Amino acid sequence: MATRAQRLAEFNGSSEPPLNEPVQVLCEDKSGTYQLPFTCRWVDGSWRNSESGGVLEATVVGWRRSGR
C-alpha cells in the first residue's frame, strides 16, 4: 500500500492547476488519501466534477494532468 508521501509525490500540490482543464485529483480526509474516480476542473476558485459540474466537498491536496 502506498504511503501518503508516495501518493503526494505523484501529484502536484504546490502550483495552481490549469484553468478549466480536466485533471485527476488527490483528496484527503481523516482516513487517508484517495484519488477520485472522475476528473475535476479548477473553475472560479473551486474544484468541480468535470462531468456533473458539481462543486467538490472534499479536501484536494494535489492534482495531475489526466492520462497518467
C-alpha positions in Angstrom: 0.0 0.0 0.0 1.3 3.4 -1.0 2.2 5.8 1.8 0.9 9.4 2.0 4.2 10.7 0.9 4.4 8.4 -2.1 0.9 9.4 -3.2 1.6 13.1 -2.8 4.8 12.7 -4.8 2.7 11.6 -7.8 0.6 14.8 -7.7 1.3 18.5 -7.9 0.2 20.2 -4.8 2.3 23.4 -5.0 1.2 25.2 -8.1 -2.1 26.4 -9.5 -3.9 23.8 -11.6 -4.6 24.7 -15.2 -7.9 26.6 -15.5 -10.9 24.7 -16.7 -8.8 21.6 -17.8 -9.8 18.1 -16.7 -7.3 16.8 -14.2 -7.1 13.9 -11.7 -7.2 15.0 -8.1 -5.9 13.5 -4.8 -8.1 14.2 -1.8 -7.5 13.6 1.9 -9.7 13.0 4.9 -9.3 11.6 8.4 -8.9 8.1 6.9 -6.2 9.0 4.5 -5.6 10.0 0.9 -7.6 8.8 -2.1 -7.9 9.6 -5.8 -11.3 10.4 -7.1 -12.6 8.1 -9.9 -13.5 11.0 -12.1 -11.7 14.1 -13.4 -12.2 17.5 -12.0 -11.7 21.1 -13.2 -10.5 24.2 -11.3 -13.1 26.8 -12.1 -13.6 30.2 -10.5 -11.6 29.2 -7.4 -13.2 25.9 -6.7 -12.9 22.3 -7.8 -15.7 20.9 -9.8 -16.6 17.4 -11.2 -15.8 17.5 -14.9 -19.0 15.6 -15.8 -21.7 17.0 -13.5 -20.2 20.4 -12.8 -20.9 20.0 -9.1 -18.6 21.5 -6.6 -16.4 19.0 -4.7 -17.0 18.7 -1.0 -13.6 17.1 -0.5 -10.2 18.5 0.5 -8.0 18.4 -2.6 -4.3 18.1 -1.7 -2.9 17.6 -5.2 -3.7 17.4 -8.9 -2.1 16.0 -12.1 -3.0 16.0 -15.7 -5.3 13.2 -16.9 -3.9 10.3 -18.8 -1.2 9.4 -16.4 
